[in-house]
Amino acid sequence: MSKLKKTPEFKTEAKEREFWETHDSSDYVDWSQAKPASFPKLKLSTKTISLRLPETLLDRIKIEANKRDMPYQSLIKAWLADDVNDNRRA
């Protein structure tokens, strides 16, 4: 493998993101030395939103969540994630 380039220092995360979006990381990192990493306690960032639903729809969602023994907000998130993933593959 050829000599790796020195990774520049970045003043902001935005500058670093811009750099990696336009440069090939294999010029800077020897990926053959990479090892799998696990972050079991890492929590995804979340953002609270307000969503207005018809009461009858929310009642039906709560019934479905109860059948699955899970919080209705978790069921909504799971359904949304599944739908987004399915549509991205299409």
C-alpha positions in Angstrom: 0.0 0.0 0.0 1.2 3.5 -0.8 2.1 6.0 2.0 -1.0 7.3 3.7 -1.8 11.0 3.7 -1.9 12.9 7.0 -5.4 13.6 8.1 -5.9 17.4 8.4 -7.1 19.1 11.5 -10.6 20.6 11.3 -11.9 23.7 13.1 -15.5 22.5 13.0 -17.4 19.3 12.6 -19.1 20.8 9.5 -15.6 21.4 7.9 -14.7 17.8 8.7 -17.9 16.5 7.3 -17.4 18.5 4.1 -13.9 17.1 3.8 -14.9 13.4 4.1 -17.8 13.9 1.7 -15.3 14.9 -1.0 -12.2 12.8 -0.2 -11.6 9.0 -0.3 -10.9 7.8 3.3 -8.6 5.0 2.0 -6.0 7.7 1.1 -5.9 8.5 4.8 -6.8 5.3 6.7 -5.4 1.8 6.3 -8.7 -0.1 6.4 -7.0 -3.5 6.3 -6.1 -2.8 10.0 -9.7 -1.9 11.0 -11.4 -4.0 13.6 -15.2 -4.2 14.3 -16.3 -1.9 17.1 -19.3 -2.3 19.4 -21.0 0.5 21.3 -23.7 -1.3 23.3 -24.5 1.7 25.5 -24.6 4.3 22.7 -28.0 6.0 22.6 -29.3 7.5 19.4 -30.1 11.1 19.5 -33.8 11.8 19.6 -36.0 14.8 19.1 -39.4 15.4 20.6 -42.1 16.3 18.1 -45.8 17.0 18.3 -48.0 15.0 16.2 -51.8 15.4 15.9 -53.7 12.3 15.3 -57.4 11.6 15.3 -58.5 10.2 18.6 -59.9 7.1 17.0 -56.6 6.3 15.3 -54.6 6.8 18.5 -57.0 4.5 20.3 -56.5 1.8 17.7 -52.7 2.3 17.9 -52.9 1.9 21.7 -54.9 -1.3 21.3 -52.3 -2.7 18.9 -49.5 -1.7 21.2 -51.2 -3.3 24.2 -51.5 -6.6 22.2 -47.8 -6.5 21.7 -47.1 -5.5 25.3 -45.2 -2.3 24.3 -45.6 1.4 24.7 -47.7 2.9 21.9 -45.0 5.5 21.1 -42.5 2.7 20.5 -44.9 0.9 18.2 -45.4 4.1 16.2 -41.6 4.5 15.9 -41.2 0.9 14.8 -43.9 1.3 12.2 -42.4 4.5 10.9 -38.9 3.0 10.7 -40.2 -0.1 8.9 -42.1 2.0 6.4 -39.2 4.3 5.7 -36.8 1.4 5.2 -39.2 -0.4 2.9 -39.7 2.7 0.8 -36.0 3.4 0.5 -35.4 0.0 -1.0 -38.2 0.5 -3.5 
